[in-house]
Amino acid sequence: MPVPPYYRWYIVALTLVNQALSVGILIYSFALFVVPWLGEFEVSRAQMMLAIFFLQITVGLSSPWLGRLLDQHSIRMLVVIGAFCTSLGLFLLSRAEYFWQIAFVYATFLPVGMVLCGTLASQTLVSKWFVANRSMAIGISATGTSLGGFVFPLVTAELIASFGWETTLLVLSLVAFVVLVPLNLVILRIPPPVADDAIGKTSSIDTRIWTNREILSTRVFWIPVMGLIPMNAAFGGVQFNLGAYIGDLGFDQQSAAQLISITSLSMIVGKFMFGGLGDVIDHRKLYWLMAFLLTGSMLLYTGTPGWTELVLAAILQGVATGGIMPMMGIVYSSRFGTLSFGRVLGFVNLFLMVGSFGSILSGWLFDTFQSYDYAFLTFMFLLLPCVVAMKWLPDPPTNES
């Protein structure tokens, strides 16, 4: 089938929408359901964090397998399956009467939606369609998560305040189904090109297929993974506890939604900044900048910050963590190529699930010490060895025509 002009940029736009809905609803809006669910199901904060923990763990465990499927089978049908699972999972949450049902849905249907409509499938699609301008395309695509993080928390907070959490989940389920299923069926009608036919200049790294053993036996894989784990932990530790944390400081849930939206807007800046710089600046230096900004954010969150400090902390956190997804795509696609990218990113997600402890750790430390400060300090401490290890990240191979 002939490829229409600019079709590959339609793919970027589609992945932006997919990530906006899946990540915006499942990740960024989770904190706003925590407070009503704590009252509804009478569980502790640490127990409540098990739901999002199960989501992250299952995403990690299923990513290598689903990533391999994305490399070998129809991405179109897999993404549509992910859209359907997202919608069905949200519907089942709206009917939950016990907390174990919430945890079950977060451990089963929603992870499939997260993988197949979220970052892994989106970056796999973009990487397969782009050789030239790949970093820019990945950065633009990755802004979808932040746009979703800006829009959906504000909408979710308003819906919960007006109609309750059950109706809110029904509305979100309908939106996911009506938007994601037909949009992906229509746009993903043309399969990605093989490496030799990819638009732009093809390098030898893009024509190589890596085995699992080769992937898992090189520091090119392990150093970035180990560097991103504490960032993932810090993001989850703050983001998923934000509703409760803001309530402890005397602010309402609309304020929590505003902070989430501020973080998300700042993440857009981070995605464009790190995505654009990934083609011209040493990836190690970009990681060090991300770590510096995230440390500043954690320092601002400690103690009893006022609104100004909270906004500044959210901005720094957003810019820093906004770089995570484009940096994952840039670092790994430039070193492993596109034919094995889905598999490589699947293994990345598998090991990044170690960072899922951040949300539970924050809840447990609060339950123990009645303060989140110990969690913020722990995340800063965990960044230090990663900053040092990043010095030994090998440069990407030079492109060959």
C-alpha positions as CSV (number, residue, x, y, z in Angstrom):
1,M,0.0,0.0,0.0
2,P,1.5,3.4,-1.0
3,V,2.3,5.7,1.9
4,P,0.5,9.1,1.8
5,P,2.6,12.2,2.2
6,Y,3.3,13.0,5.8
7,Y,1.7,9.8,7.0
8,R,4.5,9.1,9.5
9,W,3.6,12.4,11.2
10,Y,0.0,11.1,11.4
11,I,1.5,8.2,13.4
12,V,3.2,10.7,15.8
13,A,-0.2,12.5,16.3
14,L,-2.0,9.2,16.9
15,T,0.6,8.0,19.5
16,L,0.2,11.4,21.2
17,V,-3.5,10.9,21.5
18,N,-3.1,7.2,22.7
19,Q,-0.7,8.2,25.4
20,A,-2.7,11.3,26.5
21,L,-5.8,9.1,27.2
22,S,-4.2,6.0,28.6
23,V,-1.5,7.6,30.7
24,G,-3.5,10.7,31.6
25,I,-6.3,8.6,33.0
26,L,-4.6,5.6,34.4
27,I,-1.5,7.3,35.9
28,Y,-2.1,11.0,36.4
29,S,-5.7,10.8,37.6
30,F,-5.1,7.9,40.0
31,A,-4.1,10.3,42.9
32,L,-7.6,11.9,42.7
33,F,-9.3,8.6,43.3
34,V,-7.2,7.8,46.3
35,V,-9.0,10.1,48.8
36,P,-12.6,8.9,48.0
37,W,-11.3,5.3,47.9
38,L,-9.6,5.6,51.2
39,G,-13.0,6.6,52.7
40,E,-15.0,4.1,50.7
41,F,-12.9,1.0,51.3
42,E,-11.3,1.8,54.7
43,V,-7.7,0.8,53.9
44,S,-4.4,2.4,54.8
45,R,-2.4,4.6,52.4
46,A,0.2,1.9,51.9
47,Q,-2.5,-0.7,51.1
48,M,-4.1,1.8,48.6
49,M,-0.8,2.1,46.8
50,L,-0.9,-1.6,46.1
51,A,-3.3,-0.9,43.3
52,I,-0.9,1.3,41.3
53,F,1.9,-1.0,42.4
54,F,0.2,-4.0,40.8
55,L,-0.4,-2.0,37.6
56,Q,3.3,-1.1,37.4
57,I,4.5,-4.6,38.2
58,T,2.2,-6.3,35.6
59,V,3.2,-3.7,33.0
60,G,6.9,-4.6,33.7
61,L,6.3,-8.4,33.6
62,S,4.2,-8.3,30.5
63,S,6.3,-5.8,28.5
64,P,9.0,-8.1,27.2
65,W,6.4,-10.5,25.8
66,L,4.1,-7.7,24.4
67,G,7.2,-5.8,23.1
68,R,8.2,-8.9,21.1
69,L,4.6,-9.2,19.7
70,L,4.8,-5.5,18.6
71,D,8.0,-6.4,16.7
72,Q,6.6,-9.5,15.0
73,H,2.8,-9.0,14.6
74,S,0.2,-6.5,13.6
75,I,0.6,-3.4,15.8
76,R,-2.8,-2.2,14.7
77,M,-4.7,-5.0,16.3
78,L,-2.6,-5.1,19.4
79,V,-3.1,-1.4,20.0
80,V,-6.9,-1.8,19.5
81,I,-6.9,-4.6,22.0
82,G,-5.1,-2.3,24.4
83,A,-7.7,0.4,23.9
84,F,-10.5,-2.1,24.6
85,C,-8.8,-3.3,27.8
86,T,-8.4,0.3,29.0
87,S,-12.1,1.0,28.5
88,L,-13.2,-2.3,30.0
89,G,-10.9,-1.9,33.0
90,L,-12.3,1.6,33.8
91,F,-15.9,0.2,33.5
92,L,-15.1,-2.6,36.0
93,L,-13.5,-0.1,38.4
94,S,-16.8,1.9,38.4
95,R,-18.7,-1.2,39.6
96,A,-16.2,-2.2,42.4
97,E,-17.6,-2.8,45.8
98,Y,-14.4,-4.0,47.6
99,F,-10.8,-2.9,47.4
100,W,-9.6,-6.3,46.2
101,Q,-11.7,-5.7,43.0
102,I,-9.9,-2.4,42.5
103,A,-6.5,-4.1,42.9
104,F,-7.5,-7.0,40.6
105,V,-8.4,-4.6,37.7
106,Y,-5.2,-2.7,38.2
107,A,-3.3,-6.0,37.9
108,T,-5.1,-7.4,34.9
109,F,-6.9,-5.3,32.3
110,L,-5.4,-1.9,32.8
111,P,-1.7,-3.0,32.4
112,V,-2.5,-4.4,29.0
113,G,-4.0,-1.0,28.1
114,M,-1.0,0.8,29.5
115,V,1.5,-1.2,27.4
116,L,-0.4,-1.4,24.1
117,C,-1.8,2.2,24.2
118,G,1.0,3.8,26.2
119,T,4.7,4.4,25.9
120,L,6.0,1.0,24.7
121,A,3.7,0.7,21.7
122,S,3.9,4.4,20.9
123,Q,7.7,4.6,20.9
124,T,7.9,1.3,19.0
125,L,5.6,2.8,16.3
126,V,7.5,6.1,16.0
127,S,10.9,4.4,16.0
128,K,9.9,2.1,13.2
129,W,8.6,5.0,11.1
130,F,11.5,7.3,11.6
131,V,15.2,7.3,11.1
132,A,15.9,10.9,10.3
133,N,14.3,13.2,12.9
134,R,13.7,10.3,15.2
135,S,14.6,12.1,18.4
136,M,12.3,15.0,17.5
137,A,9.4,12.6,16.6
138,I,9.9,10.6,19.9
139,G,9.9,13.9,21.9
140,I,6.7,15.1,20.2
141,S,5.0,11.8,20.7
142,A,6.0,11.7,24.3
143,T,4.2,15.0,25.0
144,G,1.0,13.0,24.8
145,T,1.4,11.7,28.3
146,S,1.9,15.2,29.6
147,L,-1.1,16.7,27.7
148,G,-3.1,13.9,29.2
149,G,-1.7,14.7,32.6
150,F,-2.7,18.3,32.2
151,V,-6.3,17.7,30.9
152,F,-7.6,14.6,32.7
153,P,-6.7,15.4,36.3
154,L,-8.6,18.7,36.0
155,V,-11.6,17.0,34.3
156,T,-11.5,14.1,36.7
157,A,-11.4,16.3,39.8
158,E,-14.4,18.2,38.6
159,L,-16.3,15.1,37.7
160,I,-15.7,13.5,41.0
161,A,-16.7,16.6,42.9
162,S,-20.0,16.8,40.9
163,F,-21.0,13.2,40.3
164,G,-18.8,10.9,42.4
165,W,-16.1,8.5,41.5
166,E,-18.3,5.8,40.1
167,T,-19.9,8.0,37.4
168,T,-16.5,9.6,36.7
169,L,-15.0,6.2,35.8
170,L,-18.0,5.4,33.6
171,V,-17.5,8.6,31.7
172,L,-13.7,8.0,31.3
173,S,-14.5,4.4,30.1
174,L,-16.8,5.7,27.4
175,V,-14.3,8.3,26.3
176,A,-11.5,5.7,26.0
177,F,-13.6,3.4,23.9
178,V,-15.2,6.0,21.6
179,V,-11.9,7.8,20.9
180,L,-9.2,5.1,20.9
181,V,-10.8,2.1,19.1
182,P,-12.0,3.8,15.9
183,L,-9.0,6.2,15.7
184,N,-6.5,3.4,15.8
185,L,-8.4,1.2,13.4
186,V,-8.5,4.0,10.8
187,I,-5.0,5.5,11.1
188,L,-3.0,2.3,11.6
189,R,-4.1,0.8,8.3
190,I,-0.6,0.8,6.8
191,P,2.1,-1.3,8.5
192,P,5.4,0.2,9.4
193,P,8.2,0.0,6.8
194,V,11.0,-2.5,7.2
195,A,14.4,-1.0,8.1
196,D,15.7,-0.9,4.5
197,D,12.6,1.0,3.4
198,A,12.4,3.4,6.3
199,I,12.1,7.1,5.5
200,G,15.4,8.8,6.0
201,K,19.0,7.7,6.3
202,T,19.3,4.1,7.5
203,S,22.3,3.1,9.7
204,S,23.7,-0.4,10.1
205,I,22.5,-0.5,13.7
206,D,18.9,-0.3,12.3
207,T,19.3,-3.5,10.3
208,R,20.6,-5.6,13.2
209,I,18.4,-8.0,15.2
210,W,19.5,-8.4,18.8
211,T,19.0,-11.6,20.7
212,N,17.7,-11.6,24.3
213,R,21.1,-12.7,25.6
214,E,22.9,-9.9,23.7
215,I,20.5,-7.3,25.0
216,L,20.8,-8.4,28.6
217,S,24.6,-8.9,28.6
218,T,25.7,-5.3,27.7
219,R,26.1,-2.3,29.9
220,V,24.5,-0.3,27.0
221,F,21.2,-1.8,28.3
222,W,21.9,-1.8,32.0
223,I,23.3,1.6,32.8
224,P,20.3,3.6,31.5
225,V,17.9,1.2,33.2
226,M,19.6,1.6,36.6
227,G,19.7,5.3,36.1
228,L,15.9,5.5,35.4
229,I,14.7,3.3,38.2
230,P,15.1,5.9,41.0
231,M,13.6,8.5,38.8
232,N,10.6,6.2,38.2
233,A,10.4,5.6,41.9
234,A,10.5,9.3,42.7
235,F,7.8,10.1,40.2
236,G,5.5,7.4,41.5
237,G,6.3,8.2,45.1
238,V,5.2,11.8,44.7
239,Q,2.5,11.5,42.0
240,F,0.4,8.7,43.4
241,N,0.4,10.1,46.9
242,L,-0.1,13.7,45.9
243,G,-3.8,13.9,46.7
244,A,-3.2,12.7,50.3
245,Y,0.0,14.7,50.7
246,I,-1.7,18.0,49.6
247,G,-4.6,17.3,51.9
248,D,-2.2,16.9,54.8
249,L,-0.8,20.4,54.0
250,G,-4.4,21.9,54.2
251,F,-5.1,22.1,50.5
252,D,-8.2,20.7,48.7
253,Q,-8.2,18.1,45.9
254,Q,-8.7,20.8,43.2
255,S,-5.3,22.1,44.3
256,A,-3.9,18.7,43.9
257,A,-5.3,18.5,40.4
258,Q,-3.7,21.9,39.6
259,L,-0.3,20.7,40.8
260,I,-0.6,17.6,38.7
261,S,-1.5,19.8,35.7
262,I,1.4,22.1,36.4
263,T,3.7,19.1,36.5
264,S,2.3,17.8,33.3
265,L,2.8,21.1,31.5
266,S,6.3,21.2,32.7
267,M,6.8,17.7,31.5
268,I,6.0,18.9,28.0
269,V,8.8,21.4,28.3
270,G,11.1,18.5,29.5
271,K,10.0,16.2,26.6
272,F,10.7,18.8,23.9
273,M,13.9,20.0,25.6
274,F,15.4,16.5,26.1
275,G,14.0,15.1,22.9
276,G,15.4,18.0,20.9
277,L,18.8,17.9,22.6
278,G,19.1,14.2,22.3
279,D,20.4,14.5,18.8
280,V,23.2,17.0,19.6
281,I,24.2,16.7,23.3
282,D,25.9,13.8,25.1
283,H,23.1,11.6,26.7
284,R,25.1,11.4,29.9
285,K,25.0,15.1,30.4
286,L,21.3,15.2,29.8
287,Y,20.8,12.5,32.5
288,W,22.9,14.6,34.9
289,L,20.7,17.6,34.3
290,M,17.5,15.5,34.9
291,A,19.0,14.3,38.2
292,F,19.9,17.8,39.3
293,L,16.4,19.1,38.6
294,L,14.7,16.2,40.3
295,T,16.9,16.6,43.4
296,G,15.8,20.3,43.7
297,S,12.2,19.2,43.4
298,M,12.5,16.7,46.3
299,L,14.2,19.3,48.5
300,L,11.3,21.7,47.9
301,Y,8.7,19.1,48.8
302,T,10.2,18.4,52.2
303,G,9.0,20.2,55.3
304,T,5.8,22.2,55.1
305,P,6.0,24.0,51.8
306,G,3.6,26.8,50.9
307,W,1.8,27.0,47.6
308,T,4.7,28.8,45.8
309,E,7.2,26.2,46.9
310,L,4.8,23.4,45.8
311,V,4.4,25.0,42.3
312,L,8.2,25.4,41.9
313,A,8.7,21.8,43.0
314,A,6.1,20.6,40.5
315,I,7.7,22.5,37.7
316,L,11.2,21.1,38.5
317,Q,9.8,17.6,38.9
318,G,7.9,17.9,35.6
319,V,10.9,19.1,33.5
320,A,13.1,16.4,35.0
321,T,10.7,13.5,34.7
322,G,9.5,14.8,31.3
323,G,12.8,13.7,29.9
324,I,12.4,10.1,31.0
325,M,10.4,8.8,28.0
326,P,12.1,10.6,25.2
327,M,15.5,9.7,26.7
328,M,14.5,6.1,26.9
329,G,13.5,6.1,23.2
330,I,16.6,8.1,22.1
331,V,19.2,6.2,24.2
332,Y,18.0,2.8,23.2
333,S,17.0,3.4,19.6
334,S,20.4,5.0,18.8
335,R,22.2,2.0,20.4
336,F,20.0,-1.0,19.5
337,G,18.2,0.1,16.3
338,T,14.6,-0.4,15.3
339,L,14.2,-4.1,14.4
340,S,14.6,-5.1,18.1
341,F,13.3,-1.9,19.7
342,G,10.0,-3.3,20.9
343,R,11.8,-6.2,22.6
344,V,14.5,-3.9,24.1
345,L,11.9,-1.5,25.5
346,G,9.9,-4.4,26.8
347,F,13.0,-5.5,28.8
348,V,13.4,-1.9,30.0
349,N,9.9,-1.8,31.3
350,L,10.4,-5.1,33.0
351,F,13.3,-3.8,35.1
352,L,11.8,-0.3,35.5
353,M,9.1,-2.0,37.5
354,V,11.6,-2.1,40.3
355,G,10.9,1.6,40.7
356,S,7.2,0.7,41.4
357,F,8.2,0.5,45.1
358,G,8.2,4.3,45.2
359,S,4.5,4.7,45.7
360,I,4.3,2.0,48.4
361,L,7.4,3.2,50.1
362,S,6.0,6.7,50.3
363,G,2.7,5.4,51.8
364,W,4.5,3.1,54.2
365,L,6.9,5.8,55.4
366,F,4.0,8.1,56.0
367,D,2.0,5.5,57.9
368,T,5.2,4.9,60.0
369,F,6.4,8.5,60.6
370,Q,3.4,10.6,59.7
371,S,5.5,12.4,57.1
372,Y,6.6,12.0,53.5
373,D,9.9,13.7,54.1
374,Y,11.7,10.4,54.6
375,A,10.5,9.3,51.2
376,F,11.7,12.5,49.4
377,L,15.2,12.1,51.1
378,T,15.4,8.4,50.1
379,F,14.7,9.2,46.4
380,M,17.5,11.8,46.4
381,F,19.9,9.4,48.0
382,L,19.1,6.7,45.4
383,L,20.0,9.1,42.6
384,L,23.7,9.5,43.7
385,P,25.2,6.1,42.5
386,C,23.2,6.4,39.3
387,V,24.7,9.8,38.5
388,V,28.2,8.3,39.0
389,A,27.5,5.1,36.9
390,M,26.2,7.2,34.0
391,K,29.8,8.2,33.3
392,W,30.4,4.7,31.8
393,L,27.5,4.8,29.3
394,P,29.0,4.0,25.8
395,D,28.4,6.4,23.0
396,P,26.0,5.4,20.2
397,P,27.6,3.9,17.1
398,T,28.2,6.2,14.1
399,N,25.6,6.0,11.3
400,E,26.7,4.3,8.1
401,S,24.9,4.8,4.9
